[in-house]
Amino acid sequence: MTPEDSLTGKIATLLTAYLQEKGVPLPRVSFERPASSEHGDWSTNVAMANTGALGQAPMVTAAQATQYLQDKLGTDAPKIEIAKPGFINFFLPDSDYLGLVSGILTAGHDYGRNATLSKERWVVEHTSPNPNKAMHLGHLRNNLVGMSIVRLLEWNGATVSCDAVDNNRGIAIAKLMWGFIAFMRKDEATPATVEEWTAHPEVWETPADLGQVPDVFVANCYSLGEKDFKADVAVEAKVRDLVVQWETNDADVRQLWAFLLKYSYEGMGRTLTRLGNRWDKVWHESDHYQAGKDYVTQGLAKGVFVKLEDGAVLTNLEQFKLADTILLKRDGTALYITQDIALTDLKRKYYGADKLVWVIGPEQSLAMQQLFAVCEQLGIGHRTDYRHISYGYVGLKADDGGFKKMSSREGTVVLIDDILNDVKNRIVTEIMAEREWSDEEKEALPEKLAMAAVKFAFLKPDRSQEVTFDVEQSTQMRGDTGVYLLYTNVRLKSIMQKSGKAIETTPDMSRLAGGPAMELVRLLSKFPEVVEHSKSDLSVHHVAQYLLSVCSTFNAWYAKEIILDGSDVEPARLALVKACSIVIENGLSIMGIEPVGKM
């Protein structure tokens, strides 16, 4: 059904005609869903939006427009109410929604999908952890936001690739190598040299020797190397020499580099697999870090960059109203933005992309805008082709219940695996302790519930908000949690199973008209709009909040009405139960949360 065929389409056409008759040449007519069903199914602010052209109070316009609609629609007119300061609210009849449930059952897990982005190819860069550290809660939010955007774009029809950048070279990696060479010797009498390790690697500790997971082992090596680097000038010289040796392809240094990064990738891979991560490509900084200098040369030739007296190269971003930034240091050394220019062009050519998205913390906002502007100056796409998706900081619950920012100095950085395991252990002791479970359920269910608890806790707020993660709150069976969503869906599945009947695809839904079930039916109709709204903001918190409303509305209906009563209304109720489960599971899939069959 096209919008013109629907009642709202007819109303829009009539309101446009009314305004034109009143002398408004270009009427502004739009509809929105009220936050509460008490204000109707649809609402329009047309009276306020056109006040200037009409020259009268919005409430007067709303009353006149309402009368116009009622005269034109006659008996087809829905219930219409006016609300200050001039909203016109429409209450559509139950009959408009009776076909919805059958439509959901037919569409199944495609209900809510659309093709609005079907002609576009998007690339989403997310997570990109540094290989010298184990991943913490900040990386967790980056990953969950990034992957939710990937799935959200796909639900809106886009072809999406996702990638990451591996910053696998430079001074930080040299500190990691030194930390290993100097502090992981089994015998302090062993010379702390790369050459000695190459000849006798067995006299150095491994993660297995120390009982550590690989990425934590690497992070410890880096931490020790960094402290030594800061404390000793001689060590600083050795670390900087490792950078030079790596860049000149010293065989021993390159062998140690690959050896340690293998542990890093192994550890990160284990964690990211738990989260359901996807990267279609990983760009290694070591492969493209030199290429950015060529783009700086091009910019100088085009006159869009400025060479300073000391030899450094500066941007000229005045036309974009942005602060300038250095592209090359006076010694010719490239910076991150220099490398990013080259990588952006590589991405466009590699993917044939229409839109590129970077999921990076808010502290990089200016740097990203500078990158986009420079790319436009160099003819590498237009700034509107690029989008920086930032997200709020992640903190710990302070003693007073407030936000406590993580700090490596204070030792309050929390690793992803640690928090996942804490949540999982709480689920085992608090949720699963009082029931019997099969061995398979004992293994799989706590992990699924932990993933649901953590993912929902991070995705339910607007991505720009700070998140204070609370293990106890995230695992509550009742409340705004992922566990609550899964529990409600299990209840829906249990009702269908207890019925012992096949769910009819086209039952007589008119038997639900006028009853308490209609609020749930109306709510389910909004899911496609929620998906599109989330696309506009590139934030799935709209989906998360909507699912909470669906579960709350279902449970309220379930408390009022007996579903399995053997009456001739039962088939319609069961169809609604199944439709509700479909919508919940579709929303969960956008957030990367897997349903469970038992709780």
Secondary structure, DSSP 8 states (H G I E B T S, - for coil): --TTTSHHHHHHHHHHHHHHHTT-SS-----B--SSGGG-SEEE-HHHHTHHHHTS-HHHHHHHHHHHHHHHHGGG--EEEEETTTEEEEE--GGGGTTHHHHHHHHGGGTT---TTTT-EEEEE-----TTS--BHHHHHHHHHHHHHHHHHHHTT-EEEEEEEE---SHHHHHHHHHHHHH-BSSTTS---HHHHHH-GGGB--HHHHT--HHHHHHHHHHHHHHHHHH-HHHHHHHHHHHHHHHTT-HHHHHHHHHHHHHHHHHHHHHHHHHT---SEEEEHHHHTTTHHHHHHHHHHHTSEEE-TTS-EEE--GGGT----EEE-TT--B-HHHHHHHHHHHHHHHHT-SEEEEE--GGGHHHHHHHHHHHHHTTSS-GGGEEEE----EEEE-TTSSEEE--TTTT---BHHHHHHHHHHHHHHHTSTTS---HHHHHHHHHHHHHHHHHHHHHSS-TTS-EEE-HHHHT-SSSSSHHHHHHHHHHHHHHHHHHTS---SS--GGGGTTSTHHHHHHHHTTHHHHHHHHHHHT-THHHHHHHHHHHHHHHHHHHHS-S-SSSTTHHHHHHHHHHHHHHHHHHHHHTT----S--
